[in-house]
Amino acid sequence: MERPVTEADLTFEYTPDSESDQSFENALEKARDGERLTVADAIALLTTGLDVDGIDRQRKEQVLEAADRRRAEEVGEEVTFTANLNNNVTTACNVGCLFCNFKDSAHTFEEDAAVETAGFTKTPAESQEIVADAAERGIYEVCSVSGLHPAFALDEEHREILEAHPDPKAVNYKPAEVYETSPGTYVEQMAAMSVDGVHVHSMTPEEGYHAKRGTDWSYEDVYGRLKEAGLDTVPGTAAEILVDEVRDVICPGKIGTDDWLEAMEAAANVGLGLTATIMYGHVDNEAHRAMHLKRVRDLQERVDGAITEFVPLSFVHQNTPLYEHDVVSGGASTDEDELLIAVSRLFLDNIDHIQSSWVKYGDEQGLKMLNCGADDFMGTILSEEITKRAGGGYGEFRSFADYVEMITSIGRVPVERSTDYEKRRVIDPDDPPFGPQLGPKADGTPLLTDEEPVPADD
């Protein structure tokens, strides 16, 4: 058996040519002047200069200041958020990503499994009930990112192709009858969640690949059918780091960089909106992060601005195989988190919105990120399982009242927004109670009362 790839096998280092090589001071000057940054510039800013060991705090503050000024110039003082729900359909997965503890081994979901699964699978009917209930409360976006359940197929035609495949194991397929609960098809799940005018944000590039496995279909074919079923926008997760030598360590069973980019471009080509992410702070270095930013910026050029926001996700290491197997000893430092947000704002000059994740950073640090270049503060997230299972210690729900209090505490303006940022409502902090108003069934009533528990995701 081959030795598994480890962090020690990473060899990628970016060596700029003499024309693009920039010192920290020159990179900072370009950032302040609004010039387009190179990969070498991004590395210099992320490291605060290659002529120092570690991060220079004074230089770091200069980068944060430049990013905050750029944020103010580009999007002003508003901090946006949305009323949304997480409805992850299933934790069943057998891809084996080493940074993930959301999944449960797919075989434990089988009818005759020797052990009881710790996870969950929802039928389309159950998903529809969950979303419909949340829509009654006032949410208008459902985000759904799920494990790659072997029984999941795009639609019935895809299921027939997988059933007829000479080697179902080679395409990671088992019929739904094998499992205690069937997830249905992706088309059925999208249609089920597209209820009461709710915006469906789902089907990552990895799920897009799972929905075409075993066929010669293009990503356009897949995303076109999903759009017809009710899919509205595609979350650019499963990106992790868009450098294959990093992916070979942390997610060797996942699609590669080129496939991810192809899927995202295809989704935009059929008229779907996009977001983009980076998941950093594991075995990656600043050069990997800079190359990732470049690939996202280039993608935005090709999709004519379809990416509405960029979401930096700091690796939560506790309870993950990378940590348990001693591949990593921890996640990114606070300095690294702040610099990644700041350099994202400065480098991604064609993406308007940078998001601060209170799920990853917590409230206090999440607010700090809003002064490092970020302008969006996620959403209410009536349930959030992925970070929680990885060992994250922050909450699963954020009320509108919480948002108003936190955002005004730093002197910024709270603004409710739609998923695509096209609808916006400035909230008057002196006019409670605070609840969503942009959704079809939203009337300003708080999503939950003080007595109600947060709905469970499973």
C-alpha positions in Angstrom: 0.0 0.0 0.0 1.3 3.4 -0.9 2.3 5.8 1.9 -0.3 8.5 2.3 0.7 12.0 1.3 1.5 14.3 4.3 2.2 17.9 4.9 5.9 17.1 4.5 5.3 16.3 0.8 4.2 19.8 0.0 6.8 21.5 -2.2 5.0 24.3 -3.9 6.6 27.7 -3.5 5.8 30.7 -5.7 8.9 32.2 -7.3 8.0 35.5 -8.9 9.9 36.7 -11.9 12.1 39.7 -11.6 9.5 42.1 -13.1 6.7 41.1 -10.7 8.7 40.7 -7.5 7.6 43.3 -5.0 8.8 44.2 -1.6 6.2 44.6 1.2 6.4 48.3 1.0 5.8 48.4 -2.8 2.9 45.9 -2.5 1.4 48.0 0.2 1.7 51.1 -1.9 0.0 49.4 -4.8 -2.8 48.3 -2.5 -3.3 51.8 -1.1 -3.3 53.2 -4.7 -5.9 50.7 -5.8 -3.6 49.0 -8.3 -4.3 45.4 -9.3 -2.1 43.2 -7.1 0.0 40.3 -8.4 0.4 36.9 -6.7 3.8 38.1 -5.4 2.1 41.2 -3.9 -0.4 39.0 -2.1 2.3 36.8 -0.7 4.2 39.9 0.6 1.1 41.2 2.2 0.0 37.9 3.7 3.5 37.3 5.2 4.1 41.0 6.0 7.3 40.6 4.0 9.6 37.8 3.3 12.5 39.6 5.1 10.9 39.0 8.5 10.4 35.9 10.5 6.7 35.5 11.4 4.2 38.3 11.1 5.3 41.8 11.8 2.5 43.4 13.8 3.1 46.9 12.7 3.1 45.9 9.0 0.0 43.8 9.6 -1.9 46.8 10.9 -0.9 48.7 7.8 -2.4 46.0 5.6 -5.6 45.9 7.7 -5.9 49.7 7.5 -5.5 49.7 3.7 -8.2 47.0 3.4 -10.6 48.7 5.7 -10.2 51.9 3.7 -10.8 50.0 0.5 -13.9 48.5 2.0 -15.3 51.9 2.9 -14.6 53.3 -0.5 -16.1 50.3 -2.3 -19.2 49.4 -0.2 -19.5 52.1 2.5 -20.4 51.6 6.1 -23.2 49.1 5.7 -22.8 45.5 7.1 -25.2 43.1 5.5 -26.8 39.8 6.6 -29.6 37.6 5.5 -32.4 35.5 7.0 -31.5 32.0 6.1 -31.7 28.3 7.1 -29.2 25.5 6.8 -30.8 22.3 5.6 -28.1 19.7 5.0 -29.8 16.7 3.5 -27.4 13.9 4.6 -24.2 13.3 6.5 -23.6 10.0 4.6 -20.3 10.2 2.7 -17.4 8.0 1.9 -15.0 10.5 0.1 -12.8 10.7 3.2 -11.7 14.3 3.3 -9.2 14.7 6.2 -10.4 18.1 7.2 -14.0 17.1 7.7 -15.9 15.6 10.6 -19.3 16.4 9.3 -19.6 13.1 7.4 -20.6 9.7 8.7 -19.4 6.6 6.8 -22.0 5.8 4.2 -22.1 2.0 5.0 -23.5 2.8 8.5 -26.7 4.1 6.9 -27.4 0.7 5.3 -30.4 -1.4 6.4 -28.2 -4.3 7.6 -25.4 -2.2 9.0 -23.7 -3.7 12.1 -23.6 -0.4 13.8 -26.2 2.4 14.1 -25.3 5.5 12.2 -24.6 8.7 14.2 -25.8 10.8 11.2 -29.0 11.6 9.3 -30.6 11.5 5.9 -33.7 13.5 5.0 -36.2 12.6 2.4 -37.4 15.3 0.0 -40.7 15.5 1.9 -38.8 16.1 5.2 -36.7 18.8 3.5 -39.8 20.5 2.2 -41.4 20.5 5.6 -38.3 22.0 7.2 -38.0 24.8 4.6 -41.7 25.5 4.6 -41.8 25.9 8.4 -38.8 28.3 8.2 -40.4 30.3 5.4 -43.4 30.8 7.6 -41.1 32.3 10.2 -39.6 34.7 7.6 -36.5 33.2 6.2 -36.0 33.4 2.4 -32.8 31.5 1.7 -32.0 27.8 2.3 -28.4 26.7 2.1 -27.9 23.0 1.6 -24.5 21.3 1.4 -24.5 17.6 2.0 -22.4 14.5 2.1 -22.0 12.5 -1.1 -24.5 9.7 -0.4 -23.9 6.8 -2.7 -27.6 6.5 -3.5 -27.9 10.2 -4.6 -28.4 10.6 -8.3 -29.2 13.7 -10.3 -32.6 12.4 -11.4 -34.3 9.2 -12.5 -32.5 9.1 -15.8 -29.2 9.3 -14.0 -30.3 6.6 -11.6 -31.0 4.3 -14.5 -27.6 4.9 -15.9 -25.9 4.2 -12.5 -28.1 1.0 -12.0 -26.9 -0.3 -15.4 -23.2 0.5 -14.8 -21.0 -2.6 -14.9 -19.1 -1.6 -11.8 -21.3 0.5 -9.5 -18.6 0.7 -6.9 -16.3 2.5 -9.3 -18.9 5.3 -9.6 -19.7 5.3 -5.9 -23.2 4.1 -6.3 -25.6 1.8 -4.3 -29.3 1.7 -4.9 -31.6 3.5 -2.5 -33.2 0.3 -1.3 -29.9 -0.6 0.5 -30.4 2.3 2.9 -32.7 2.8 5.7 -33.7 6.2 4.3 -33.4 7.3 0.7 -32.3 10.9 0.0 -34.2 10.8 -3.3 -32.6 12.6 -6.2 -30.9 16.0 -6.3 -33.6 17.2 -8.6 -36.3 16.1 -6.1 -34.4 17.8 -3.2 -34.0 21.1 -5.1 -37.7 21.0 -6.0 -38.7 20.2 -2.4 -36.7 23.1 -1.0 -37.9 25.6 -3.6 -41.1 26.3 -1.7 -42.9 29.6 -0.9 -40.4 31.7 -2.8 -37.4 30.5 -0.8 -34.0 31.0 -2.6 -32.2 27.7 -2.9 -28.4 28.0 -2.5 -27.0 24.5 -3.1 -25.0 22.0 -5.2 -21.3 22.7 -4.7 -19.0 21.7 -7.6 -18.3 18.5 -5.7 -22.0 17.7 -5.5 -22.2 18.7 -9.2 -19.6 16.1 -10.0 -21.5 13.5 -7.9 -24.6 14.3 -9.9 -23.0 13.4 -13.2 -20.7 10.6 -12.2 -20.8 7.6 -14.5 -22.1 9.7 -17.5 -20.6 11.8 -20.3 -22.8 14.7 -19.3 -21.3 18.2 -19.0 -21.6 20.4 -15.9 -23.9 22.6 -18.0 -26.2 19.6 -18.5 -26.3 19.0 -14.7 -26.7 22.6 -13.6 -29.3 23.2 -16.2 -31.5 20.5 -14.9 -30.9 21.6 -11.3 -31.9 25.2 -12.2 -35.1 23.9 -13.8 -35.9 22.0 -10.6 -35.5 25.2 -8.4 -31.8 25.8 -7.8 -31.0 29.5 -7.7 -27.3 29.9 -6.8 -24.3 27.7 -6.2 -22.1 27.9 -3.1 -18.4 27.9 -4.0 -17.5 25.6 -1.2 -15.5 22.4 -1.8 -12.8 24.8 -3.0 -10.6 24.4 0.1 -7.4 25.5 -1.5 -7.3 25.6 -5.3 -3.8 24.2 -5.6 -3.8 20.4 -6.3 -0.8 19.5 -4.2 -2.7 20.8 -1.1 -5.9 19.0 -2.3 -3.8 15.8 -2.6 -3.1 16.0 1.1 -6.4 17.1 2.7 -9.0 15.8 0.2 -7.4 13.2 -2.2 -10.8 11.8 -3.1 -12.3 15.1 -4.2 -12.3 16.8 -7.6 -9.2 18.7 -8.6 -8.8 22.4 -9.1 -9.6 22.4 -12.8 -12.8 20.4 -12.2 -13.9 22.9 -9.5 -13.3 25.8 -11.8 -15.1 24.1 -14.7 -18.2 23.4 -12.6 -18.4 26.9 -11.3 -18.1 28.4 -14.8 -20.7 26.0 -16.1 -23.1 27.0 -13.4 -22.7 30.6 -14.3 -23.1 29.7 -18.0 -26.7 28.4 -17.4 -27.6 31.5 -15.4 -26.9 30.6 -11.8 -25.3 33.0 -9.3 -22.2 32.0 -7.4 -20.3 32.5 -4.3 -16.7 31.6 -3.7 -14.7 30.4 -0.6 -11.3 29.5 0.7 -10.7 27.1 3.5 -7.2 27.8 4.9 -5.0 27.2 7.9 -4.2 23.5 7.7 -1.2 22.3 5.5 -1.3 25.3 3.2 1.1 28.3 3.1 0.8 31.9 2.0 1.8 31.1 -1.6 -1.0 28.6 -1.8 -3.5 31.1 -0.5 -2.3 33.8 -3.0 -2.6 31.3 -5.9 -6.2 30.5 -4.7 -7.1 34.2 -4.7 -5.7 34.6 -8.2 -7.8 31.6 -9.5 -10.9 33.0 -8.0 -10.3 36.5 -9.5 -9.6 35.0 -12.9 -12.8 32.9 -12.6 -14.8 36.1 -11.8 -13.5 37.6 -15.0 -14.7 34.6 -17.0 -18.1 34.4 -15.4 -18.7 38.2 -15.9 -19.1 39.0 -12.3 -21.4 36.1 -11.3 -19.6 35.7 -7.9 -21.4 37.9 -5.4 -19.2 37.3 -2.4 -16.0 35.7 -1.2 -16.0 33.8 2.1 -12.8 33.0 3.9 -13.2 30.0 6.1 -10.6 29.4 8.8 -9.9 25.7 9.4 -11.5 24.4 12.6 -9.1 21.6 13.5 -10.5 19.9 16.6 -12.1 16.5 15.9 -10.8 16.3 12.3 -8.7 13.5 10.9 -5.9 16.0 10.0 -5.5 16.8 13.7 -6.2 13.4 15.1 -3.5 11.9 12.7 -1.0 14.6 13.7 -0.8 16.0 10.2 -1.6 19.4 11.7 -1.2 20.7 15.2 -3.8 23.5 15.0 -5.4 26.0 12.7 -4.6 29.5 11.5 -3.6 32.2 14.0 -5.7 35.3 14.6 -3.1 37.3 12.7 -3.4 35.0 9.7 -7.2 35.2 9.8 -7.1 39.0 9.8 -4.6 39.2 7.0 -6.5 36.7 4.9 -9.7 38.8 5.1 -7.7 42.0 4.4 -5.7 40.7 1.4 -8.9 39.1 0.0 -10.4 42.6 -0.1 -7.3 44.2 -1.6 -6.7 41.4 -4.2 -10.2 40.5 -5.3 -10.9 43.9 -6.9 -13.7 42.4 -9.0 -15.7 40.9 -6.1 -17.7 43.4 -4.1 -18.4 41.6 -0.9 -16.1 39.8 1.6 -17.8 37.8 4.3 -16.9 37.5 8.0 -18.0 34.1 9.4 -19.2 34.4 13.0 -19.5 30.6 12.9 -15.7 30.3 12.4 -14.4 33.3 14.2 -17.0 33.9 17.0 -18.8 37.2 17.7 -15.9 39.3 18.9 -13.4 38.3 16.3 -16.1 38.2 13.6 -16.8 41.9 14.4 -13.1 42.6 14.2 -13.0 41.2 10.7 -15.5 43.9 9.7 -12.7 46.4 10.3 -10.2 44.3 8.3 -12.0 44.6 5.0 -15.2 42.4 5.4 -18.6 43.9 4.9 -21.0 40.9 5.2 -21.8 39.0 8.4 -23.5 35.8 7.1 -27.0 35.0 8.0 -29.3 33.8 10.8 -28.5 30.1 10.1 -31.3 28.5 12.0 -29.2 25.3 12.1 -25.4 24.7 11.5 -23.9 21.3 11.8 -20.7 21.3 9.8 -18.5 23.5 12.0 -20.1 22.2 15.1 -19.1 18.6 14.3 -15.5 19.7 13.6 -15.3 21.1 17.1 -16.3 24.7 16.5 -17.6 26.3 19.7 -19.9 29.0 18.4 -23.6 29.2 18.1 -26.0 27.8 15.5 -28.4 30.8 15.3 -28.1 34.6 15.1 -31.2 36.7 15.6 -31.8 40.0 13.9 -31.6 41.7 17.3 -28.2 40.2 17.8 -27.1 41.6 14.4 -28.4 45.1 15.1 -26.7 45.2 18.5 -23.4 43.9 17.3 -23.2 45.9 14.1 -24.2 49.2 15.7 -21.7 48.6 18.5 -18.8 49.1 16.0 -20.4 52.2 14.5 -21.7 50.5 11.3 -25.1 50.3 9.7 -27.1 47.0 9.9 -28.7 46.1 6.5 -30.9 43.1 5.7 -30.1 41.7 2.3 -31.3 39.1 -0.2 -29.0 36.3 -1.3 -27.9 38.2 -4.4 -27.6 41.6 -2.7 -30.2 43.1 -5.0 -32.7 43.7 -2.2 -31.5 45.7 0.8 -33.2 47.1 3.8 -31.4 49.5 6.3 -32.6 48.7 9.8 -33.3 51.4 12.3 -31.7 50.4 15.6 -34.3 52.5 17.4 -37.3 50.7 16.0 -37.6 47.2 17.5 -38.6 44.4 17.4 -36.2 43.3 14.7 -37.1 40.6 12.2 -36.8 39.9 8.5 -38.9 41.8 6.0 -37.5 40.9 2.6 -38.9 37.4 2.3 -42.3 36.5 0.8 -43.7 35.6 4.2 -41.5 37.9 6.3 -43.3 40.7 8.2 -40.7 41.9 10.6 -41.6 39.4 13.3 -38.5 37.9 15.0 -37.6 34.4 13.7 -37.8 32.8 17.1 -39.3 33.9 20.4 -37.2 33.8 23.6 -38.9 30.6 24.6 -38.4 28.7 21.4 -35.5 26.3 20.9 -33.4 26.5 17.8 -34.7 23.9 15.3 -32.4 20.8 15.1 -30.8 20.0 11.8 -31.3 16.3 12.2 
